[in-house]
Amino acid sequence: DAVMGERACAFVIARASGEPPTLAALAAHVAGAGLAPFKRPERLELRAELPRTPSGKVQKGPLRDEVAALVAAERGF
């Protein structure tokens, strides 16, 4: 984000059974749970798995890079 620096994106691994969540459903869920508006995701990316370190922690850097590339492509940069 040009003003705030970052925006919220949720990377979700959907369950095998049932429909994957929508951004609207996720936003309603986190709003109902009391998450502050500035922390609510504005984008939803569905994944089969997330990149992890050898110790099992989620690697956020590759996810940030991926979303930055997607946003740049959407904007034609």
The first five atom37 places (N, CA, C, CB, O) and aatype in JSON, in Angstrom:
{
  "aatype": [3, 0, 19, 12, 7, 6, 1, 0, 4, 0, 13, 19, 9, 0, 1, 0, 15, 7, 6, 14, 14, 16, 10, 0, 0, 10, 0, 0, 8, 19, 0, 7, 0, 7, 10, 0, 14, 13, 11, 1, 14, 6, 1, 10, 6, 10, 1, 0, 6, 10, 14, 1, 16, 14, 15, 7, 11, 19, 5, 11, 7, 14, 10, 1, 3, 6, 19, 0, 0, 10, 19, 0, 0, 6, 1, 7, 13],
  "atom_mask": [
    [1, 1, 1, 1, 1],
    [1, 1, 1, 1, 1],
    [1, 1, 1, 1, 1],
    [1, 1, 1, 1, 1],
    [1, 1, 1, 0, 1],
    [1, 1, 1, 1, 1],
    [1, 1, 1, 1, 1],
    [1, 1, 1, 1, 1],
    [1, 1, 1, 1, 1],
    [1, 1, 1, 1, 1],
    [1, 1, 1, 1, 1],
    [1, 1, 1, 1, 1],
    [1, 1, 1, 1, 1],
    [1, 1, 1, 1, 1],
    [1, 1, 1, 1, 1],
    [1, 1, 1, 1, 1],
    [1, 1, 1, 1, 1],
    [1, 1, 1, 0, 1],
    [1, 1, 1, 1, 1],
    [1, 1, 1, 1, 1],
    [1, 1, 1, 1, 1],
    [1, 1, 1, 1, 1],
    [1, 1, 1, 1, 1],
    [1, 1, 1, 1, 1],
    [1, 1, 1, 1, 1],
    [1, 1, 1, 1, 1],
    [1, 1, 1, 1, 1],
    [1, 1, 1, 1, 1],
    [1, 1, 1, 1, 1],
    [1, 1, 1, 1, 1],
    [1, 1, 1, 1, 1],
    [1, 1, 1, 0, 1],
    [1, 1, 1, 1, 1],
    [1, 1, 1, 0, 1],
    [1, 1, 1, 1, 1],
    [1, 1, 1, 1, 1],
    [1, 1, 1, 1, 1],
    [1, 1, 1, 1, 1],
    [1, 1, 1, 1, 1],
    [1, 1, 1, 1, 1],
    [1, 1, 1, 1, 1],
    [1, 1, 1, 1, 1],
    [1, 1, 1, 1, 1],
    [1, 1, 1, 1, 1],
    [1, 1, 1, 1, 1],
    [1, 1, 1, 1, 1],
    [1, 1, 1, 1, 1],
    [1, 1, 1, 1, 1],
    [1, 1, 1, 1, 1],
    [1, 1, 1, 1, 1],
    [1, 1, 1, 1, 1],
    [1, 1, 1, 1, 1],
    [1, 1, 1, 1, 1],
    [1, 1, 1, 1, 1],
    [1, 1, 1, 1, 1],
    [1, 1, 1, 0, 1],
    [1, 1, 1, 1, 1],
    [1, 1, 1, 1, 1],
    [1, 1, 1, 1, 1],
    [1, 1, 1, 1, 1],
    [1, 1, 1, 0, 1],
    [1, 1, 1, 1, 1],
    [1, 1, 1, 1, 1],
    [1, 1, 1, 1, 1],
    [1, 1, 1, 1, 1],
    [1, 1, 1, 1, 1],
    [1, 1, 1, 1, 1],
    [1, 1, 1, 1, 1],
    [1, 1, 1, 1, 1],
    [1, 1, 1, 1, 1],
    [1, 1, 1, 1, 1],
    [1, 1, 1, 1, 1],
    [1, 1, 1, 1, 1],
    [1, 1, 1, 1, 1],
    [1, 1, 1, 1, 1],
    [1, 1, 1, 0, 1],
    [1, 1, 1, 1, 1]
  ],
  "atom_positions": [
    [[0.84, -1.18, 0.0], [0.0, 0.0, 0.0], [0.89, 1.24, 0.0], [-0.96, 0.0, 1.22], [1.85, 1.32, 0.76]],
    [[0.56, 2.18, -0.85], [1.38, 3.39, -0.98], [1.35, 4.25, 0.29], [0.91, 4.21, -2.16], [2.32, 4.95, 0.58]],
    [[0.25, 4.22, 1.04], [0.12, 5.06, 2.22], [0.53, 4.33, 3.49], [-1.31, 5.55, 2.35], [1.33, 4.85, 4.28]],
    [[0.01, 3.15, 3.7], [0.22, 2.43, 4.96], [1.38, 1.43, 4.92], [-1.04, 1.71, 5.33], [1.78, 0.93, 5.96]],
    [[1.91, 1.13, 3.76], [3.03, 0.21, 3.66], [2.62, -1.2, 3.3], [0.0, 0.0, 0.0], [3.2, -1.77, 2.37]],
    [[1.67, -1.77, 3.99], [1.21, -3.13, 3.71], [-0.3, -3.19, 3.8], [1.85, -4.14, 4.68], [-0.95, -2.33, 4.39]],
    [[-0.85, -4.24, 3.2], [-2.28, -4.53, 3.3], [-2.41, -5.98, 3.7], [-3.04, -4.24, 1.96], [-1.46, -6.75, 3.55]],
    [[-3.57, -6.36, 4.21], [-3.77, -7.72, 4.71], [-4.26, -8.65, 3.61], [-4.77, -7.71, 5.88], [-5.2, -8.34, 2.88]],
    [[-3.6, -9.8, 3.51], [-3.98, -10.85, 2.58], [-4.01, -12.15, 3.38], [-2.99, -10.95, 1.36], [-3.09, -12.43, 4.15]],
    [[-5.06, -12.93, 3.22], [-5.16, -14.22, 3.9], [-4.81, -15.34, 2.94], [-6.58, -14.42, 4.49], [-5.42, -15.47, 1.88]],
    [[-3.82, -16.13, 3.31], [-3.48, -17.35, 2.57], [-4.16, -18.48, 3.31], [-1.91, -17.57, 2.45], [-3.87, -18.72, 4.48]],
    [[-5.06, -19.19, 2.63], [-5.89, -20.2, 3.28], [-5.7, -21.55, 2.6], [-7.36, -19.79, 3.25], [-5.67, -21.65, 1.37]],
    [[-5.57, -22.58, 3.42], [-5.6, -23.95, 2.93], [-7.01, -24.45, 3.19], [-4.49, -24.87, 3.62], [-7.4, -24.67, 4.34]],
    [[-7.78, -24.62, 2.13], [-9.18, -25.03, 2.27], [-9.26, -26.52, 2.6], [-9.97, -24.72, 0.97], [-8.4, -27.31, 2.21]],
    [[-10.3, -26.89, 3.32], [-10.54, -28.29, 3.61], [-10.89, -29.03, 2.32], [-11.67, -28.46, 4.65], [-11.43, -28.45, 1.38]],
    [[-10.56, -30.3, 2.3], [-10.84, -31.12, 1.11], [-12.35, -31.25, 0.87], [-10.21, -32.52, 1.25], [-12.79, -31.29, -0.27]],
    [[-13.11, -31.3, 1.93], [-14.56, -31.43, 1.8], [-15.22, -30.06, 1.85], [-15.14, -32.35, 2.9], [-14.8, -29.2, 2.62]],
    [[-16.23, -29.87, 1.05], [-16.98, -28.61, 1.07], [-16.39, -27.56, 0.16], [0.0, 0.0, 0.0], [-15.38, -27.77, -0.5]],
    [[-17.05, -26.43, 0.13], [-16.66, -25.3, -0.71], [-15.54, -24.51, -0.03], [-17.87, -24.38, -0.99], [-15.52, -24.38, 1.19]],
    [[-14.61, -23.99, -0.82], [-13.58, -23.13, -0.22], [-14.22, -21.82, 0.25], [-12.44, -22.84, -1.24], [-15.25, -21.41, -0.28]],
    [[-13.63, -21.18, 1.23], [-14.21, -19.93, 1.73], [-14.09, -18.81, 0.7], [-13.52, -19.5, 3.04], [-13.22, -18.84, -0.17]],
    [[-14.97, -17.86, 0.8], [-14.9, -16.66, -0.03], [-14.34, -15.52, 0.81], [-16.31, -16.28, -0.62], [-14.32, -15.6, 2.04]],
    [[-13.88, -14.48, 0.17], [-13.36, -13.33, 0.9], [-14.46, -12.72, 1.76], [-12.79, -12.29, -0.07], [-14.2, -12.31, 2.89]],
    [[-15.67, -12.65, 1.24], [-16.79, -12.08, 2.0], [-17.07, -12.91, 3.25], [-18.06, -11.99, 1.12], [-17.3, -12.35, 4.32]],
    [[-17.06, -14.23, 3.12], [-17.32, -15.09, 4.27], [-16.21, -14.97, 5.31], [-17.47, -16.56, 3.81], [-16.47, -14.93, 6.51]],
    [[-14.98, -14.92, 4.83], [-13.85, -14.77, 5.75], [-13.92, -13.43, 6.46], [-12.51, -14.91, 5.0], [-13.7, -13.35, 7.67]],
    [[-14.21, -12.36, 5.72], [-14.31, -11.03, 6.31], [-15.41, -10.98, 7.37], [-14.57, -9.98, 5.23], [-15.24, -10.38, 8.43]],
    [[-16.54, -11.59, 7.08], [-17.63, -11.62, 8.05], [-17.24, -12.4, 9.3], [-18.89, -12.24, 7.41], [-17.57, -12.01, 10.42]],
    [[-16.54, -13.5, 9.1], [-16.11, -14.33, 10.23], [-15.16, -13.57, 11.15], [-15.43, -15.61, 9.73], [-15.37, -13.54, 12.37]],
    [[-14.13, -12.94, 10.59], [-13.16, -12.23, 11.43], [-13.77, -10.97, 12.04], [-11.92, -11.88, 10.63], [-13.39, -10.58, 13.15]],
    [[-14.7, -10.33, 11.33], [-15.39, -9.17, 11.91], [-16.23, -9.6, 13.1], [-16.27, -8.46, 10.85], [-16.27, -8.92, 14.12]],
    [[-16.92, -10.74, 12.95], [-17.73, -11.27, 14.04], [-16.9, -11.7, 15.24], [0.0, 0.0, 0.0], [-17.38, -11.7, 16.38]],
    [[-15.65, -12.06, 14.98], [-14.74, -12.45, 16.06], [-14.08, -11.24, 16.72], [-13.66, -13.39, 15.52], [-13.34, -11.39, 17.69]],
    [[-14.36, -10.05, 16.19], [-13.86, -8.83, 16.8], [-12.52, -8.33, 16.29], [0.0, 0.0, 0.0], [-11.89, -7.49, 16.92]],
    [[-12.06, -8.85, 15.15], [-10.79, -8.39, 14.59], [-10.94, -6.95, 14.13], [-10.34, -9.31, 13.42], [-11.91, -6.59, 13.47]],
    [[-9.96, -6.13, 14.46], [-10.0, -4.71, 14.1], [-10.09, -4.56, 12.58], [-8.74, -3.97, 14.65], [-9.48, -5.34, 11.85]],
    [[-10.83, -3.57, 12.1], [-11.0, -3.4, 10.65], [-9.69, -3.3, 9.87], [-11.81, -2.17, 10.39], [-9.61, -3.83, 8.76]],
    [[-8.67, -2.65, 10.42], [-7.43, -2.51, 9.67], [-6.65, -3.82, 9.57], [-6.56, -1.45, 10.31], [-5.72, -3.92, 8.78]],
    [[-7.02, -4.82, 10.36], [-6.36, -6.12, 10.31], [-7.11, -7.13, 9.44], [-6.23, -6.68, 11.71], [-6.6, -8.23, 9.18]],
    [[-8.29, -6.77, 8.98], [-9.1, -7.71, 8.18], [-8.52, -7.85, 6.78], [-10.56, -7.24, 8.1], [-8.09, -6.87, 6.17]],
    [[-8.51, -9.09, 6.26], [-7.92, -9.3, 4.93], [-8.74, -8.62, 3.83], [-7.82, -10.79, 4.64], [-9.97, -8.61, 3.85]],
    [[-8.01, -8.07, 2.87], [-8.62, -7.45, 1.7], [-8.46, -8.33, 0.47], [-8.01, -6.07, 1.44], [-8.98, -8.03, -0.6]],
    [[-7.72, -9.42, 0.65], [-7.46, -10.35, -0.45], [-7.39, -11.75, 0.13], [-6.13, -9.98, -1.21], [-6.93, -11.95, 1.26]],
    [[-7.86, -12.72, -0.65], [-7.85, -14.12, -0.24], [-7.14, -14.93, -1.3], [-9.29, -14.65, 0.01], [-7.5, -14.88, -2.48]],
    [[-6.15, -15.69, -0.88], [-5.42, -16.57, -1.78], [-5.53, -17.99, -1.25], [-3.92, -16.14, -1.92], [-5.12, -18.27, -0.12]],
    [[-6.09, -18.89, -2.05], [-6.25, -20.28, -1.64], [-5.01, -21.07, -2.08], [-7.54, -20.91, -2.24], [-4.52, -20.89, -3.19]],
    [[-4.52, -21.92, -1.21], [-3.33, -22.72, -1.47], [-3.53, -24.15, -1.02], [-2.12, -22.11, -0.78], [-4.32, -24.43, -0.12]],
    [[-2.8, -25.06, -1.65], [-2.78, -26.45, -1.21], [-1.84, -26.6, -0.02], [-2.34, -27.39, -2.37], [-2.06, -27.44, 0.86]],
    [[-0.78, -25.78, 0.0], [0.16, -25.79, 1.12], [0.86, -24.44, 1.18], [1.19, -26.95, 0.99], [0.81, -23.66, 0.23]],
    [[1.51, -24.18, 2.31], [2.24, -22.94, 2.5], [3.73, -23.25, 2.59], [1.76, -22.2, 3.77], [4.12, -24.32, 3.06]],
    [[4.58, -22.32, 2.12], [6.02, -22.56, 2.23], [6.43, -22.55, 3.71], [6.82, -21.5, 1.43], [6.0, -21.68, 4.48]],
    [[7.25, -23.51, 4.08], [7.66, -23.63, 5.49], [9.17, -23.74, 5.61], [6.98, -24.84, 6.14], [9.87, -24.19, 4.69]],
    [[9.66, -23.33, 6.77], [11.07, -23.49, 7.08], [11.31, -24.95, 7.49], [11.52, -22.5, 8.22], [10.35, -25.69, 7.71]],
    [[12.56, -25.35, 7.6], [12.83, -26.72, 8.05], [12.24, -27.03, 9.44], [14.33, -26.96, 8.08], [11.96, -28.19, 9.75]],
    [[12.06, -26.0, 10.26], [11.48, -26.23, 11.59], [9.96, -26.19, 11.58], [12.0, -25.19, 12.58], [9.33, -26.41, 12.62]],
    [[9.35, -25.92, 10.42], [7.9, -25.97, 10.29], [7.17, -24.64, 10.35], [0.0, 0.0, 0.0], [5.94, -24.62, 10.23]],
    [[7.88, -23.54, 10.52], [7.23, -22.24, 10.56], [6.9, -21.78, 9.14], [8.13, -21.19, 11.28], [7.62, -22.1, 8.19]],
    [[5.81, -21.03, 9.0], [5.42, -20.5, 7.69], [6.41, -19.42, 7.27], [3.96, -19.94, 7.72], [6.72, -18.52, 8.06]],
    [[6.89, -19.5, 6.04], [7.79, -18.49, 5.49], [6.95, -17.36, 4.9], [8.75, -19.11, 4.41], [6.33, -17.54, 3.85]],
    [[6.93, -16.24, 5.55], [6.1, -15.12, 5.11], [6.7, -14.36, 3.94], [5.87, -14.18, 6.26], [5.97, -13.8, 3.12]],
    [[8.02, -14.33, 3.85], [8.69, -13.59, 2.77], [8.25, -14.02, 1.39], [0.0, 0.0, 0.0], [7.87, -13.18, 0.58]],
    [[8.31, -15.34, 1.08], [7.85, -15.77, -0.24], [6.38, -15.45, -0.51], [8.07, -17.26, -0.39], [6.01, -15.18, -1.66]],
    [[5.56, -15.47, 0.52], [4.15, -15.13, 0.34], [3.99, -13.64, 0.02], [3.34, -15.48, 1.62], [3.21, -13.27, -0.86]],
    [[4.74, -12.79, 0.72], [4.7, -11.35, 0.42], [5.16, -11.08, -1.0], [5.58, -10.56, 1.42], [4.55, -10.3, -1.73]],
    [[6.25, -11.74, -1.4], [6.77, -11.54, -2.76], [5.75, -11.97, -3.8], [8.07, -12.32, -2.95], [5.59, -11.31, -4.83]],
    [[5.08, -13.09, -3.54], [4.08, -13.6, -4.48], [2.92, -12.63, -4.64], [3.56, -14.96, -4.02], [2.5, -12.35, -5.77]],
    [[2.41, -12.11, -3.54], [1.29, -11.17, -3.62], [1.73, -9.87, -4.28], [0.71, -10.9, -2.22], [0.98, -9.3, -5.06]],
    [[2.93, -9.41, -3.97], [3.43, -8.18, -4.6], [3.5, -8.36, -6.12], [4.82, -7.8, -4.04], [3.15, -7.45, -6.86]],
    [[3.95, -9.52, -6.57], [4.02, -9.78, -8.01], [2.63, -9.86, -8.62], [4.79, -11.09, -8.28], [2.4, -9.36, -9.72]],
    [[1.69, -10.48, -7.92], [0.32, -10.56, -8.43], [-0.31, -9.18, -8.54], [-0.54, -11.45, -7.51], [-0.96, -8.86, -9.54]],
    [[-0.13, -8.36, -7.52], [-0.7, -7.0, -7.52], [-0.07, -6.18, -8.64], [-0.48, -6.31, -6.16], [-0.76, -5.45, -9.35]],
    [[1.24, -6.3, -8.81], [1.92, -5.56, -9.89], [1.41, -5.98, -11.25], [3.44, -5.76, -9.81], [1.2, -5.15, -12.13]],
    [[1.19, -7.29, -11.43], [0.67, -7.79, -12.7], [-0.76, -7.29, -12.95], [0.7, -9.32, -12.73], [-1.12, -6.96, -14.08]],
    [[-1.57, -7.25, -11.88], [-2.94, -6.77, -12.02], [-2.98, -5.29, -12.4], [-3.72, -7.0, -10.72], [-3.87, -4.85, -13.11]],
    [[-2.0, -4.54, -11.91], [-1.95, -3.11, -12.18], [-1.2, -2.79, -13.46], [-1.32, -2.38, -11.03], [-1.15, -1.64, -13.89]],
    [[-0.6, -3.83, -14.07], [0.11, -3.62, -15.33], [1.51, -3.11, -15.19], [0.0, 0.0, 0.0], [2.04, -2.5, -16.12]],
    [[2.15, -3.35, -14.03], [3.54, -2.9, -13.82], [4.51, -3.93, -14.3], [3.8, -2.59, -12.36], [5.72, -3.72, -14.2]]
  ]
}
